[in-house]
Amino acid sequence: MCQVVVIKRLTYCQAPINPVFRLSFLSMSLSRRELALTTLVLLLGAPGTVAAQMHWSGRLGATWTSTMISDQLGTPVEIAPGIAPTLGIELSFPLKTKTPLDASFELQGTIAELYRTENGNKTDLLSMHTLAFTGGIGGKIAGPLYWRTGVGFISYLMTEEESIFQDGTPTRLLGTAALEYRKEITHGYRLSGILRYDLHGFTTDQMANAGYTGSQTVHRVMIGMGVGK
């Protein structure tokens, strides 16, 4: 059985195929197995002295995401997720630099509903999960205010391949920057508030097969609170 899908006013019928995950900014592919292996090597490959200096932080927040698909031919149609509950975990350790800097690795997950808006009517398409892994550096701005910037990958995860993800879910390159306010509490623990911004290019095999050859720039803004040590 196949599923009829309309994207950018193009209609076609095609059976699902095995997903291929392409990076939007480079002409190369990356499987989820390779991504998981890379993450494991980065986290476990640190020397023992570095591991002893590691700090951790866990965060809960909410993420706003810009329009992922926009079709302005005829009746304007937009596809975008709603506000997404967000969970993040970060590991960091100091670097031996003249200016104090930290290296960090962060894993962040979101869950949101994906909506289609046409003529002011909003339709629920599916539940969309994302998983982002980034590595970067950060430091102190002044007082309790800190910064972080990094690059990594974002993967879209679905329980079922349907709608714009019928032919597979993509993994894309991601850039990120954040500001964090930290307040020490007791026994080495700290509370924090974070404002994080990231962007990536978005497209899927389903959209490419339907004739949508471009890549939509997607912006995300996350506000959250956390605890760390």
C-alpha positions in Angstrom: 0.0 0.0 0.0 1.2 3.5 -0.7 0.3 6.9 0.7 -0.7 10.0 -1.4 1.1 13.1 -0.2 0.8 16.7 -1.4 3.8 19.0 -0.9 4.2 22.3 -2.8 1.1 21.5 -4.8 2.7 18.3 -6.2 0.9 15.0 -5.7 2.4 11.6 -6.0 2.1 8.1 -4.7 5.2 6.2 -3.6 5.9 3.3 -1.2 8.3 4.1 1.7 12.0 3.4 1.1 14.9 2.9 3.5 15.9 6.3 5.0 19.2 7.9 4.1 20.3 10.7 6.3 22.1 13.6 4.5 23.8 16.6 6.0 22.2 19.8 4.6 25.4 21.9 4.5 27.8 19.3 3.0 27.5 16.7 0.3 28.0 13.7 2.5 25.8 11.3 4.4 25.8 10.2 8.1 24.0 7.2 9.5 22.6 7.2 13.0 25.0 4.3 13.9 28.0 6.5 12.9 26.6 9.5 14.8 26.1 7.4 18.0 29.7 5.9 17.7 31.1 9.4 17.2 29.3 10.7 20.3 30.5 7.7 22.4 34.1 8.2 21.3 34.0 11.9 22.2 32.5 11.3 25.6 34.6 8.3 26.6 37.9 9.3 25.0 38.8 12.0 27.5 41.8 11.3 29.7 41.3 10.4 33.3 42.6 13.7 34.6 40.1 15.5 32.4 37.2 13.2 33.5 38.0 14.1 37.1 37.5 17.8 36.3 34.2 17.3 34.5 31.1 19.2 35.5 27.5 18.2 34.6 24.3 20.1 34.1 20.7 19.0 33.5 18.1 21.4 32.1 14.3 21.5 31.5 12.8 24.1 29.2 10.7 24.9 26.2 11.7 25.4 22.6 10.1 27.6 19.9 10.8 26.6 16.3 10.3 28.7 13.1 8.5 27.5 10.0 10.0 24.4 8.6 8.2 24.4 5.2 6.6 27.4 3.5 4.7 27.3 0.2 3.6 30.7 -1.1 2.2 29.4 -4.4 -1.5 30.1 -4.4 -2.9 29.7 -0.9 0.0 30.2 1.6 0.7 27.0 3.5 3.1 26.7 6.4 4.3 23.6 8.4 5.8 24.3 11.8 5.9 22.6 15.2 4.3 24.0 18.4 6.2 24.9 21.5 8.3 21.8 22.5 9.1 20.6 26.0 12.9 20.2 26.1 15.4 18.2 28.1 19.1 18.8 28.0 22.2 17.2 29.6 25.7 18.8 29.3 29.2 17.7 30.3 32.0 20.2 30.4 35.7 20.4 31.5 38.3 23.2 31.6 40.7 23.8 28.8 44.4 24.7 29.4 44.2 28.1 27.7 45.4 31.6 28.7 41.9 32.9 28.8 39.7 30.5 30.9 37.6 28.4 28.6 35.5 25.2 28.9 34.9 22.5 26.4 31.5 21.0 26.5 29.2 18.3 25.0 25.5 18.6 25.1 22.6 16.2 24.3 19.2 17.8 23.9 15.8 16.3 23.1 12.4 17.8 22.3 8.9 16.6 21.7 6.3 18.6 19.8 3.3 18.4 17.6 3.8 19.3 13.9 1.0 21.5 12.4 0.0 22.6 8.9 -1.6 26.1 8.7 -3.6 27.0 5.6 -6.1 29.9 5.3 -5.9 30.4 9.1 -6.8 26.8 9.8 -4.4 24.7 11.8 -4.2 20.9 11.3 -2.3 18.5 13.5 0.0 16.3 11.3 2.0 14.2 13.7 4.1 14.0 16.8 7.7 15.1 16.1 10.8 14.3 18.3 14.2 15.8 17.8 17.6 14.8 19.3 20.5 17.2 19.0 24.2 16.6 20.0 26.6 19.5 20.0 30.2 20.1 21.0 31.6 23.5 21.7 33.4 26.0 24.0 32.3 28.5 26.5 33.5 31.0 29.1 32.6 33.7 31.5 31.4 37.1 30.4 31.1 38.8 33.7 29.9 37.9 37.2 27.4 35.0 36.9 26.9 35.3 33.1 28.4 32.8 30.8 28.5 32.1 27.0 28.7 29.0 24.9 28.9 28.3 21.2 29.2 25.1 19.3 28.3 22.9 16.3 26.8 19.4 16.0 23.9 17.5 14.5 20.1 17.3 14.9 18.1 14.2 14.1 14.4 14.0 13.6 12.9 10.9 15.2 9.3 9.6 14.4 7.5 6.6 15.6 5.9 6.2 12.1 7.2 7.4 8.7 4.4 9.6 7.4 3.6 13.0 5.9 6.8 14.8 5.0 8.8 12.1 6.7 7.3 9.2 4.7 10.6 8.5 3.0 12.7 8.7 6.1 13.8 11.2 8.8 16.8 13.4 8.3 19.9 14.3 10.3 21.3 17.8 9.7 24.3 19.9 10.7 23.4 22.4 13.5 25.0 25.6 14.8 24.2 26.9 18.3 25.0 29.7 20.8 23.8 30.3 24.3 23.8 32.6 27.3 23.6 31.2 30.8 23.1 32.7 34.2 24.6 30.6 37.1 24.0 30.9 40.8 25.9 28.8 43.3 23.8 27.3 46.0 25.4 24.6 48.3 27.9 21.7 48.3 29.1 22.7 44.8 25.7 22.6 43.2 24.4 25.5 41.1 21.1 26.7 39.6 21.1 28.2 36.1 18.8 29.9 33.6 19.7 29.5 29.9 18.7 31.1 26.6 19.9 29.1 23.6 19.6 29.7 19.9 20.4 27.3 17.1 19.8 27.0 13.4 20.0 24.3 10.7 18.8 23.6 7.2 15.7 21.4 6.8 14.6 19.2 4.0 13.5 15.6 3.6 13.7 12.9 0.9 9.9 13.1 0.6 10.2 16.8 -0.2 13.0 16.2 -2.7 11.1 13.5 -4.5 8.1 15.9 -4.7 10.3 18.5 -6.5 11.1 20.7 -3.5 14.9 21.2 -4.2 15.6 24.0 -1.7 16.5 23.8 2.0 14.5 25.8 4.6 16.6 27.6 7.3 15.1 26.7 10.6 15.6 28.8 13.7 15.1 27.5 17.3 15.0 29.4 20.6 15.1 27.6 23.9 14.5 29.0 27.4 15.2 26.7 30.3 16.2 26.2 33.9 18.7 23.7 35.2 20.8 22.4 38.0 24.5 21.3 37.9 27.7 20.6 39.7 
